[in-house]
Amino acid sequence: MSITPTPDLRPNNPNFSSGPCAKRPGFTLEGLSGAFLGRSHRAAEPKARLNEVIVRSKAILGMPDGWRLGIVPGSDTGAVEISLWSMLGARPVDILTFESFGEGWATDIVKHLKLPDARVLSAPYGELPDLTKVNPAHDVVFPWNGTTSGVRLTGADWIADDRQGLTICDATSAAFAMELPWSKLDVVTWSWQKVLGGEAAHGMLALSPRAVARLESYTPPWPLPKLFRLTSKGKINEGVFKGETINTPSMLCVEDAVDGLRWAEQIGGLPALIARSEANLKAVADWAAQSNWADFLAKDPATRSCTSICLKITAPWFTALSAENQAKAAKQIAGNLEKKGVAYDIGAYRDAPPGLRIWGGATVETADIEALLPWLDWAHAAVAATFQ
């Protein structure tokens, strides 16, 4: 039995996790030396730094005038949960599920909020639901990019301009890497640890004027925890959108978020961030087009994500295995790459079909993606030999 030689070139940065994601190129801990450690986050200077995250984020993303952006607890999950528990119930709601996080929001809405007029519009991994079924009179909850499926929306024509409901968009693996159609959206959420490689625990919640109007005109029938409350006496709490966080944030994480935003500005803002992510996707796509064992999980090439790049294993030896052995084989491929120190945390998400998931967000260098790809072939060949 021949042994496939290991490639000569190695990625300079082997961190391809889909969250937390690779730090920006050139990152050092010295870049966080200005953090306001040991200070109250409500003091003038720390509060100004929190507001800097808001101001810079809005500018880079091109958020329209009139939108509010706040820092909230619990990462993207917290931002989404605040939206669901604070705003839903006023209208029927449609939930789009095509990966695990959308399925999680559906579970919260149907089983925990127990909304009787909720509709779940689902699709299997690799596909999108039938978007024409979304009712413009309903609220709609959806991810823009399927972090665990590698499938993204390609536009927002399916969202009516004259909609009566709110559009609540989980954009955690899309913000800063994809164009977001702000005129079609009402609530947008993301976390720091995705495209700009920030640290965890904090989420961003963006609200359109329509979303604010819902908050000020509607009181849900269930009690809201303090961490979820965005209004006081029927009016929006404006302080949340000026750096007055509901809970105590990590000022070290705040400094790290600012560092990532400043880097984004220096390289050319949103167009440059998108270009970097798309270049990473193209590198994988060019390789996959020649591969005899791997392909994208996304069935339609137009829906392939440029951040969470999900691959399935198509080799006959693999597809002939039982589901249990497929999972073991895929895990071995990822494990071999980790043992060699060339790729960490690239196994498919636990709820997704067995395969690989390579983060291609803007902090990842295309040269590192290109160096990784021959190692994928090496790892596949090594595992295939043990199953054949």
KOLKE-129129 format. One record per residue (C-alpha): x, y, z. Coordinates in nm, 2 decimals, decimal comma. Example, Ala and Ser with C-alpha at 12.3 -4.5 7.8 and 13.67 -1.06 7.14 Angstrom:
2
<node c1="1,23" c2="-0,45" c3="0,78"/>
<node c1="1,37" c2="-0,11" c3="0,71"/>
//
This chain:
388
<node c1="0,00" c2="0,00" c3="0,00"/>
<node c1="0,15" c2="0,33" c3="-0,10"/>
<node c1="0,16" c2="0,62" c3="0,14"/>
<node c1="0,07" c2="0,96" c3="0,01"/>
<node c1="0,35" c2="1,21" c3="0,08"/>
<node c1="0,27" c2="1,51" c3="0,29"/>
<node c1="0,26" c2="1,85" c3="0,10"/>
<node c1="0,56" c2="2,07" c3="0,13"/>
<node c1="0,37" c2="2,40" c3="0,20"/>
<node c1="0,18" c2="2,46" c3="0,52"/>
<node c1="-0,07" c2="2,74" c3="0,61"/>
<node c1="0,10" c2="3,02" c3="0,81"/>
<node c1="-0,22" c2="3,03" c3="1,02"/>
<node c1="-0,39" c2="2,69" c3="1,07"/>
<node c1="-0,70" c2="2,84" c3="1,24"/>
<node c1="-1,00" c2="2,78" c3="1,01"/>
<node c1="-1,27" c2="2,75" c3="1,28"/>
<node c1="-1,61" c2="2,89" c3="1,20"/>
<node c1="-1,63" c2="3,06" c3="1,54"/>
<node c1="-1,44" c2="3,20" c3="1,72"/>
<node c1="-1,26" c2="3,27" c3="1,39"/>
<node c1="-0,90" c2="3,35" c3="1,30"/>
<node c1="-0,76" c2="3,68" c3="1,42"/>
<node c1="-0,69" c2="3,95" c3="1,17"/>
<node c1="-0,36" c2="3,93" c3="0,98"/>
<node c1="-0,08" c2="4,09" c3="1,19"/>
<node c1="-0,28" c2="4,07" c3="1,52"/>
<node c1="-0,08" c2="4,10" c3="1,84"/>
<node c1="-0,17" c2="4,13" c3="2,20"/>
<node c1="0,01" c2="4,46" c3="2,21"/>
<node c1="-0,27" c2="4,60" c3="1,99"/>
<node c1="-0,50" c2="4,57" c3="2,29"/>
<node c1="-0,28" c2="4,77" c3="2,53"/>
<node c1="-0,52" c2="5,06" c3="2,53"/>
<node c1="-0,80" c2="4,85" c3="2,69"/>
<node c1="-0,97" c2="5,01" c3="2,98"/>
<node c1="-0,91" c2="4,73" c3="3,22"/>
<node c1="-1,01" c2="4,76" c3="3,59"/>
<node c1="-1,24" c2="5,05" c3="3,49"/>
<node c1="-1,62" c2="5,09" c3="3,51"/>
<node c1="-1,78" c2="5,04" c3="3,17"/>
<node c1="-2,01" c2="5,33" c3="3,26"/>
<node c1="-1,72" c2="5,57" c3="3,31"/>
<node c1="-1,68" c2="5,83" c3="3,03"/>
<node c1="-1,37" c2="5,68" c3="2,85"/>
<node c1="-1,48" c2="5,31" c3="2,85"/>
<node c1="-1,83" c2="5,41" c3="2,75"/>
<node c1="-1,68" c2="5,61" c3="2,46"/>
<node c1="-1,49" c2="5,30" c3="2,35"/>
<node c1="-1,81" c2="5,09" c3="2,35"/>
<node c1="-1,98" c2="5,36" c3="2,14"/>
<node c1="-1,68" c2="5,35" c3="1,91"/>
<node c1="-1,77" c2="4,99" c3="1,83"/>
<node c1="-2,12" c2="5,10" c3="1,74"/>
<node c1="-2,01" c2="5,40" c3="1,53"/>
<node c1="-1,74" c2="5,22" c3="1,33"/>
<node c1="-1,96" c2="4,92" c3="1,27"/>
<node c1="-2,24" c2="5,13" c3="1,13"/>
<node c1="-2,01" c2="5,32" c3="0,90"/>
<node c1="-1,83" c2="5,01" c3="0,76"/>
<node c1="-2,16" c2="4,83" c3="0,70"/>
<node c1="-2,33" c2="5,13" c3="0,55"/>
<node c1="-2,62" c2="5,12" c3="0,79"/>
<node c1="-2,89" c2="5,37" c3="0,69"/>
<node c1="-2,97" c2="5,68" c3="0,89"/>
<node c1="-3,24" c2="5,62" c3="1,14"/>
<node c1="-3,12" c2="5,27" c3="1,23"/>
<node c1="-3,00" c2="5,20" c3="1,59"/>
<node c1="-2,72" c2="4,96" c3="1,68"/>
<node c1="-2,65" c2="4,83" c3="2,02"/>
<node c1="-2,41" c2="4,59" c3="2,20"/>
<node c1="-2,60" c2="4,32" c3="2,39"/>
<node c1="-2,51" c2="4,01" c3="2,60"/>
<node c1="-2,49" c2="3,66" c3="2,48"/>
<node c1="-2,32" c2="3,69" c3="2,14"/>
<node c1="-2,54" c2="3,65" c3="1,83"/>
<node c1="-2,76" c2="3,41" c3="2,02"/>
<node c1="-2,84" c2="3,68" c3="2,28"/>
<node c1="-2,92" c2="3,93" c3="2,01"/>
<node c1="-3,16" c2="3,70" c3="1,83"/>
<node c1="-3,33" c2="3,59" c3="2,15"/>
<node c1="-3,38" c2="3,95" c3="2,26"/>
<node c1="-3,55" c2="4,01" c3="1,92"/>
<node c1="-3,77" c2="3,70" c3="1,93"/>
<node c1="-3,89" c2="3,75" c3="2,29"/>
<node c1="-3,94" c2="4,13" c3="2,26"/>
<node c1="-4,11" c2="4,16" c3="1,92"/>
<node c1="-4,28" c2="3,84" c3="1,82"/>
<node c1="-4,65" c2="3,77" c3="1,89"/>
<node c1="-4,79" c2="4,08" c3="1,73"/>
<node c1="-4,84" c2="3,90" c3="1,40"/>
<node c1="-4,81" c2="3,54" c3="1,27"/>
<node c1="-4,45" c2="3,45" c3="1,20"/>
<node c1="-4,27" c2="3,25" c3="0,93"/>
<node c1="-3,94" c2="3,08" c3="1,02"/>
<node c1="-3,69" c2="2,98" c3="0,75"/>
<node c1="-3,48" c2="2,68" c3="0,85"/>
<node c1="-3,20" c2="2,54" c3="0,63"/>
<node c1="-2,94" c2="2,47" c3="0,90"/>
<node c1="-2,91" c2="2,42" c3="1,27"/>
<node c1="-2,93" c2="2,77" c3="1,40"/>
<node c1="-3,25" c2="2,85" c3="1,21"/>
<node c1="-3,39" c2="2,53" c3="1,35"/>
<node c1="-3,30" c2="2,65" c3="1,69"/>
<node c1="-3,49" c2="2,97" c3="1,64"/>
<node c1="-3,79" c2="2,76" c3="1,52"/>
<node c1="-3,77" c2="2,56" c3="1,84"/>
<node c1="-3,77" c2="2,87" c3="2,06"/>
<node c1="-4,07" c2="3,02" c3="1,87"/>
<node c1="-4,28" c2="2,70" c3="1,85"/>
<node c1="-4,19" c2="2,52" c3="2,18"/>
<node c1="-4,09" c2="2,80" c3="2,42"/>
<node c1="-4,28" c2="3,11" c3="2,31"/>
<node c1="-4,55" c2="2,87" c3="2,19"/>
<node c1="-4,68" c2="3,10" c3="1,92"/>
<node c1="-4,98" c2="2,92" c3="1,77"/>
<node c1="-4,96" c2="3,09" c3="1,43"/>
<node c1="-4,59" c2="3,01" c3="1,36"/>
<node c1="-4,50" c2="2,84" c3="1,03"/>
<node c1="-4,17" c2="2,66" c3="0,97"/>
<node c1="-4,05" c2="2,67" c3="0,61"/>
<node c1="-3,77" c2="2,43" c3="0,60"/>
<node c1="-3,52" c2="2,28" c3="0,36"/>
<node c1="-3,25" c2="2,01" c3="0,40"/>
<node c1="-2,89" c2="2,09" c3="0,44"/>
<node c1="-2,75" c2="2,22" c3="0,11"/>
<node c1="-3,07" c2="2,38" c3="-0,01"/>
<node c1="-3,29" c2="2,69" c3="0,06"/>
<node c1="-3,67" c2="2,68" c3="0,15"/>
<node c1="-3,93" c2="2,80" c3="-0,10"/>
<node c1="-3,90" c2="3,17" c3="-0,04"/>
<node c1="-4,21" c2="3,25" c3="-0,24"/>
<node c1="-4,41" c2="3,10" c3="0,05"/>
<node c1="-4,31" c2="3,38" c3="0,29"/>
<node c1="-4,62" c2="3,59" c3="0,37"/>
<node c1="-4,55" c2="3,96" c3="0,37"/>
<node c1="-4,82" c2="4,01" c3="0,64"/>
<node c1="-4,62" c2="3,79" c3="0,87"/>
<node c1="-4,30" c2="3,85" c3="1,06"/>
<node c1="-4,02" c2="3,64" c3="0,93"/>
<node c1="-3,71" c2="3,50" c3="1,11"/>
<node c1="-3,42" c2="3,37" c3="0,91"/>
<node c1="-3,04" c2="3,34" c3="0,88"/>
<node c1="-2,88" c2="3,52" c3="0,59"/>
<node c1="-2,60" c2="3,27" c3="0,58"/>
<node c1="-2,62" c2="2,91" c3="0,70"/>
<node c1="-2,32" c2="2,89" c3="0,92"/>
<node c1="-2,36" c2="2,51" c3="0,95"/>
<node c1="-2,48" c2="2,44" c3="0,60"/>
<node c1="-2,26" c2="2,67" c3="0,38"/>
<node c1="-2,57" c2="2,80" c3="0,21"/>
<node c1="-2,65" c2="3,17" c3="0,18"/>
<node c1="-2,93" c2="3,38" c3="0,05"/>
<node c1="-2,85" c2="3,54" c3="-0,29"/>
<node c1="-3,08" c2="3,84" c3="-0,27"/>
<node c1="-3,39" c2="3,98" c3="-0,10"/>
<node c1="-3,64" c2="4,01" c3="-0,38"/>
<node c1="-3,86" c2="3,76" c3="-0,19"/>
<node c1="-3,91" c2="4,03" c3="0,08"/>
<node c1="-4,19" c2="4,27" c3="-0,01"/>
<node c1="-4,11" c2="4,64" c3="0,00"/>
<node c1="-4,46" c2="4,70" c3="0,14"/>
<node c1="-4,45" c2="4,42" c3="0,39"/>
<node c1="-4,65" c2="4,45" c3="0,71"/>
<node c1="-4,44" c2="4,21" c3="0,92"/>
<node c1="-4,09" c2="4,25" c3="1,05"/>
<node c1="-3,79" c2="4,08" c3="0,89"/>
<node c1="-3,56" c2="3,95" c3="1,17"/>
<node c1="-3,22" c2="3,84" c3="1,01"/>
<node c1="-2,95" c2="3,64" c3="1,19"/>
<node c1="-2,65" c2="3,77" c3="0,99"/>
<node c1="-2,37" c2="3,65" c3="1,22"/>
<node c1="-2,17" c2="3,48" c3="0,95"/>
<node c1="-2,27" c2="3,73" c3="0,68"/>
<node c1="-2,21" c2="4,07" c3="0,83"/>
<node c1="-1,88" c2="4,22" c3="0,70"/>
<node c1="-1,85" c2="3,96" c3="0,43"/>
<node c1="-2,17" c2="3,99" c3="0,23"/>
<node c1="-2,38" c2="4,28" c3="0,11"/>
<node c1="-2,69" c2="4,31" c3="0,34"/>
<node c1="-3,00" c2="4,47" c3="0,18"/>
<node c1="-3,08" c2="4,71" c3="0,46"/>
<node c1="-3,41" c2="4,84" c3="0,30"/>
<node c1="-3,55" c2="4,48" c3="0,32"/>
<node c1="-3,44" c2="4,42" c3="0,68"/>
<node c1="-3,58" c2="4,53" c3="1,01"/>
<node c1="-3,37" c2="4,35" c3="1,27"/>
<node c1="-3,01" c2="4,24" c3="1,20"/>
<node c1="-2,79" c2="4,05" c3="1,45"/>
<node c1="-2,43" c2="3,93" c3="1,45"/>
<node c1="-2,14" c2="3,86" c3="1,69"/>
<node c1="-1,79" c2="3,99" c3="1,72"/>
<node c1="-1,62" c2="3,65" c3="1,68"/>
<node c1="-1,70" c2="3,59" c3="1,31"/>
<node c1="-1,59" c2="3,78" c3="1,01"/>
<node c1="-1,36" c2="4,03" c3="1,20"/>
<node c1="-1,22" c2="3,77" c3="1,43"/>
<node c1="-1,32" c2="3,93" c3="1,76"/>
<node c1="-1,36" c2="3,76" c3="2,10"/>
<node c1="-1,68" c2="3,60" c3="2,22"/>
<node c1="-1,97" c2="3,69" c3="2,46"/>
<node c1="-2,10" c2="4,00" c3="2,29"/>
<node c1="-2,36" c2="4,04" c3="2,02"/>
<node c1="-2,47" c2="4,33" c3="1,80"/>
<node c1="-2,84" c2="4,42" c3="1,75"/>
<node c1="-2,94" c2="4,65" c3="1,47"/>
<node c1="-3,30" c2="4,79" c3="1,46"/>
<node c1="-3,48" c2="4,97" c3="1,18"/>
<node c1="-3,73" c2="5,24" c3="1,26"/>
<node c1="-4,00" c2="4,98" c3="1,19"/>
<node c1="-3,85" c2="4,75" c3="1,46"/>
<node c1="-3,84" c2="5,04" c3="1,71"/>
<node c1="-4,20" c2="5,12" c3="1,64"/>
<node c1="-4,29" c2="4,76" c3="1,72"/>
<node c1="-4,10" c2="4,77" c3="2,04"/>
<node c1="-4,27" c2="5,09" c3="2,14"/>
<node c1="-4,62" c2="4,98" c3="2,04"/>
<node c1="-4,63" c2="4,62" c3="2,15"/>
<node c1="-4,59" c2="4,45" c3="2,48"/>
<node c1="-4,55" c2="4,07" c3="2,47"/>
<node c1="-4,78" c2="3,86" c3="2,70"/>
<node c1="-4,48" c2="3,69" c3="2,86"/>
<node c1="-4,24" c2="3,83" c3="3,12"/>
<node c1="-3,90" c2="3,96" c3="2,98"/>
<node c1="-3,58" c2="3,90" c3="3,17"/>
<node c1="-3,39" c2="4,22" c3="3,25"/>
<node c1="-3,12" c2="4,13" c3="2,99"/>
<node c1="-3,39" c2="4,13" c3="2,72"/>
<node c1="-3,55" c2="4,47" c3="2,80"/>
<node c1="-3,49" c2="4,74" c3="2,54"/>
<node c1="-3,77" c2="4,98" c3="2,64"/>
<node c1="-3,86" c2="5,18" c3="2,95"/>
<node c1="-4,21" c2="5,32" c3="3,00"/>
<node c1="-4,30" c2="5,24" c3="2,65"/>
<node c1="-4,00" c2="5,41" c3="2,48"/>
<node c1="-3,68" c2="5,27" c3="2,34"/>
<node c1="-3,39" c2="5,28" c3="2,58"/>
<node c1="-3,16" c2="5,50" c3="2,37"/>
<node c1="-2,87" c2="5,45" c3="2,60"/>
<node c1="-2,83" c2="5,09" c3="2,48"/>
<node c1="-2,75" c2="5,23" c3="2,14"/>
<node c1="-2,49" c2="5,47" c3="2,26"/>
<node c1="-2,27" c2="5,23" c3="2,45"/>
<node c1="-2,47" c2="5,19" c3="2,77"/>
<node c1="-2,47" c2="4,81" c3="2,78"/>
<node c1="-2,74" c2="4,62" c3="2,98"/>
<node c1="-2,48" c2="4,40" c3="3,14"/>
<node c1="-2,11" c2="4,44" c3="3,22"/>
<node c1="-1,90" c2="4,38" c3="2,91"/>
<node c1="-1,54" c2="4,28" c3="2,88"/>
<node c1="-1,34" c2="4,59" c3="2,80"/>
<node c1="-1,06" c2="4,36" c3="2,67"/>
<node c1="-1,31" c2="4,21" c3="2,42"/>
<node c1="-1,43" c2="4,56" c3="2,34"/>
<node c1="-1,07" c2="4,67" c3="2,26"/>
<node c1="-1,03" c2="4,37" c3="2,04"/>
<node c1="-1,35" c2="4,45" c3="1,85"/>
<node c1="-1,22" c2="4,81" c3="1,79"/>
<node c1="-0,89" c2="4,67" c3="1,67"/>
<node c1="-1,07" c2="4,45" c3="1,41"/>
<node c1="-1,29" c2="4,74" c3="1,30"/>
<node c1="-0,99" c2="4,97" c3="1,26"/>
<node c1="-0,81" c2="4,70" c3="1,05"/>
<node c1="-1,12" c2="4,67" c3="0,83"/>
<node c1="-1,11" c2="5,04" c3="0,77"/>
<node c1="-0,74" c2="5,04" c3="0,69"/>
<node c1="-0,77" c2="4,77" c3="0,42"/>
<node c1="-1,06" c2="4,94" c3="0,24"/>
<node c1="-1,38" c2="4,88" c3="0,44"/>
<node c1="-1,66" c2="4,65" c3="0,34"/>
<node c1="-1,56" c2="4,61" c3="-0,03"/>
<node c1="-1,22" c2="4,49" c3="0,07"/>
<node c1="-1,37" c2="4,25" c3="0,33"/>
<node c1="-1,61" c2="4,10" c3="0,08"/>
<node c1="-1,33" c2="4,07" c3="-0,18"/>
<node c1="-1,11" c2="3,88" c3="0,07"/>
<node c1="-1,39" c2="3,64" c3="0,16"/>
<node c1="-1,49" c2="3,58" c3="-0,20"/>
<node c1="-1,13" c2="3,51" c3="-0,30"/>
<node c1="-1,12" c2="3,24" c3="-0,03"/>
<node c1="-1,44" c2="3,09" c3="-0,17"/>
<node c1="-1,30" c2="3,10" c3="-0,53"/>
<node c1="-0,98" c2="2,92" c3="-0,41"/>
<node c1="-1,19" c2="2,63" c3="-0,27"/>
<node c1="-1,42" c2="2,63" c3="-0,57"/>
<node c1="-1,13" c2="2,60" c3="-0,81"/>
<node c1="-1,00" c2="2,31" c3="-0,61"/>
<node c1="-1,33" c2="2,14" c3="-0,57"/>
<node c1="-1,40" c2="2,15" c3="-0,94"/>
<node c1="-1,10" c2="1,92" c3="-0,99"/>
<node c1="-1,15" c2="1,70" c3="-0,69"/>
<node c1="-1,26" c2="1,34" c3="-0,73"/>
<node c1="-1,37" c2="1,31" c3="-0,37"/>
<node c1="-1,52" c2="1,64" c3="-0,24"/>
<node c1="-1,78" c2="1,89" c3="-0,34"/>
<node c1="-1,98" c2="2,17" c3="-0,19"/>
<node c1="-2,27" c2="2,09" c3="0,04"/>
<node c1="-2,46" c2="2,37" c3="-0,13"/>
<node c1="-2,64" c2="2,23" c3="-0,43"/>
<node c1="-2,68" c2="2,56" c3="-0,62"/>
<node c1="-2,34" c2="2,72" c3="-0,68"/>
<node c1="-2,50" c2="3,06" c3="-0,65"/>
<node c1="-2,58" c2="2,99" c3="-0,28"/>
<node c1="-2,23" c2="2,88" c3="-0,18"/>
<node c1="-2,12" c2="3,07" c3="0,13"/>
<node c1="-1,79" c2="3,27" c3="0,12"/>
<node c1="-1,75" c2="3,24" c3="0,50"/>
<node c1="-1,87" c2="2,90" c3="0,62"/>
<node c1="-1,75" c2="2,69" c3="0,33"/>
<node c1="-1,90" c2="2,34" c3="0,38"/>
<node c1="-1,79" c2="2,04" c3="0,19"/>
<node c1="-1,93" c2="1,69" c3="0,15"/>
<node c1="-1,74" c2="1,38" c3="0,07"/>
<node c1="-1,85" c2="1,22" c3="-0,25"/>
<node c1="-1,59" c2="0,94" c3="-0,30"/>
<node c1="-1,75" c2="0,60" c3="-0,36"/>
<node c1="-1,57" c2="0,44" c3="-0,07"/>
<node c1="-1,72" c2="0,70" c3="0,16"/>
<node c1="-2,08" c2="0,69" c3="0,03"/>
<node c1="-2,08" c2="0,31" c3="0,06"/>
<node c1="-2,02" c2="0,34" c3="0,44"/>
<node c1="-2,29" c2="0,33" c3="0,70"/>
<node c1="-2,39" c2="0,67" c3="0,85"/>
<node c1="-2,20" c2="0,58" c3="1,16"/>
<node c1="-1,88" c2="0,50" c3="0,97"/>
<node c1="-1,92" c2="0,81" c3="0,75"/>
<node c1="-1,92" c2="1,02" c3="1,06"/>
<node c1="-1,61" c2="0,84" c3="1,19"/>
<node c1="-1,42" c2="0,87" c3="0,86"/>
<node c1="-1,50" c2="1,25" c3="0,83"/>
<node c1="-1,39" c2="1,30" c3="1,18"/>
<node c1="-1,06" c2="1,11" c3="1,11"/>
<node c1="-0,99" c2="1,34" c3="0,81"/>
<node c1="-1,03" c2="1,65" c3="1,02"/>
<node c1="-0,84" c2="1,49" c3="1,31"/>
<node c1="-0,54" c2="1,40" c3="1,09"/>
<node c1="-0,52" c2="1,76" c3="0,97"/>
<node c1="-0,52" c2="1,88" c3="1,33"/>
<node c1="-0,25" c2="1,63" c3="1,43"/>
<node c1="-0,03" c2="1,77" c3="1,16"/>
<node c1="-0,10" c2="2,13" c3="1,28"/>
<node c1="-0,22" c2="2,25" c3="0,94"/>
<node c1="-0,60" c2="2,30" c3="1,01"/>
<node c1="-0,78" c2="2,32" c3="1,34"/>
<node c1="-1,16" c2="2,28" c3="1,39"/>
<node c1="-1,27" c2="2,21" c3="1,04"/>
<node c1="-1,50" c2="1,92" c3="1,10"/>
<node c1="-1,86" c2="1,96" c3="0,99"/>
<node c1="-2,10" c2="2,10" c3="1,25"/>
<node c1="-2,24" c2="1,82" c3="1,48"/>
<node c1="-2,59" c2="1,84" c3="1,33"/>
<node c1="-2,48" c2="1,87" c3="0,97"/>
<node c1="-2,40" c2="1,59" c3="0,73"/>
<node c1="-2,04" c2="1,44" c3="0,78"/>
<node c1="-1,79" c2="1,65" c3="0,60"/>
<node c1="-1,56" c2="1,95" c3="0,64"/>
<node c1="-1,62" c2="2,32" c3="0,71"/>
<node c1="-1,35" c2="2,57" c3="0,63"/>
<node c1="-1,40" c2="2,93" c3="0,75"/>
<node c1="-1,33" c2="3,17" c3="0,47"/>
<node c1="-1,40" c2="3,50" c3="0,63"/>
<node c1="-1,20" c2="3,82" c3="0,58"/>
<node c1="-0,94" c2="3,75" c3="0,84"/>
<node c1="-0,83" c2="3,43" c3="0,66"/>
<node c1="-0,56" c2="3,48" c3="0,41"/>
<node c1="-0,62" c2="3,32" c3="0,07"/>
<node c1="-0,26" c2="3,20" c3="0,06"/>
<node c1="-0,34" c2="2,99" c3="0,37"/>
<node c1="-0,65" c2="2,85" c3="0,21"/>
<node c1="-0,44" c2="2,76" c3="-0,10"/>
<node c1="-0,18" c2="2,59" c3="0,12"/>
<node c1="-0,45" c2="2,39" c3="0,30"/>
<node c1="-0,61" c2="2,24" c3="0,00"/>
<node c1="-0,34" c2="1,98" c3="-0,09"/>
<node c1="-0,35" c2="1,88" c3="0,27"/>
<node c1="-0,72" c2="1,80" c3="0,23"/>
<node c1="-0,62" c2="1,56" c3="-0,05"/>
<node c1="-0,35" c2="1,40" c3="0,17"/>
<node c1="-0,59" c2="1,36" c3="0,47"/>
<node c1="-0,86" c2="1,21" c3="0,25"/>
<node c1="-0,62" c2="0,96" c3="0,09"/>
<node c1="-0,49" c2="0,85" c3="0,43"/>
<node c1="-0,83" c2="0,78" c3="0,57"/>
<node c1="-0,96" c2="0,62" c3="0,25"/>
<node c1="-0,68" c2="0,37" c3="0,27"/>
<node c1="-0,80" c2="0,25" c3="0,61"/>
<node c1="-1,16" c2="0,19" c3="0,49"/>
<node c1="-1,09" c2="0,02" c3="0,16"/>
//
